[in-house]
Amino acid sequence: MSDLNKILDLSMFGCPVHKTKALAAAQQLASGDVLRLKVNNDAVSNVVQHLTNNEFHCETGAPDVLTTMIKVTRND
């Protein structure tokens, strides 16, 4: 398993930094790797849309008090 099978906490970043960092990390994914992003609840739709537009599959988890986890994989 790759180092990217872990959580990347983007909750301290605002737009557009969280989208840029999410895409940069997702682009390093190999087939079968999973990237989990922790983002602020108000940023979930922006990050998911950005990654989906760039050919990645995203699954959002249940929102926590302030953050939500997004599971990212390659669309292979």
N, C-alpha and C positions, 0 to 999 in steps of 0.2 A: 504494500500500500504506500501511496505517496504521502509526502509531508502535508499535502493539501487536504487530506481527510481529517480536517480539524475545523475549528471555529475561527472565523476572522471577525473581530469586533469592529464594526464601523459606526457604532452608536455615537462616537464623539465627533464625527464629521458631518458637515452640512453639504448641501448641494452646491456644486456638482462633484465635490471631492469623493463622496461615498459612492457615486455611480462610476467614477473613473477608477477608483481602487477596486471595486467589485469586478468590473470588466477585466482589469489587468490580472487579478487573481484567477478569474474564470478562464482566461485565455491560456493559463498554465496547466489546466486540467488535462489529464490523459483520459482515454476511454476507460470507464469504470471508476474513475476517481469521483469523490463527492466533496464539495465545498459547502460549508455552512456559514452563512453570513448572519451576524446579529446587527440589526438596524433599528433605528427609531421607528415607532409605529407610523409616524407621518411620512416616512420615506419609503415604505414598503412598495407602494404602487409604482413609484418612479424607478426604483432599483429593478424591480421585476420587469417592467416594460423595457428598460434599457437592455437588460440581459437577454430577454426574449427577442428583441429586435436584432440582437447580435448572435442569434442562433443557439442560445442556451435554454435548457429546460429548468424551470423554477417551480418549487413547491413551497408554499408558505405554511408555517406552523401556526398554532393558536397564539394570538397576541398575549404577551405578558403585560405587566403594568405600563411599562414605557417602551419595550422593545419587542421585536418579532424575529424569529429565526427563519431564514430562507435557505432551503436546500437547493443547490445548483449542480447540474450535471450537463455533460455535453449532449447535443442532439446528434448522436451517431447512428 
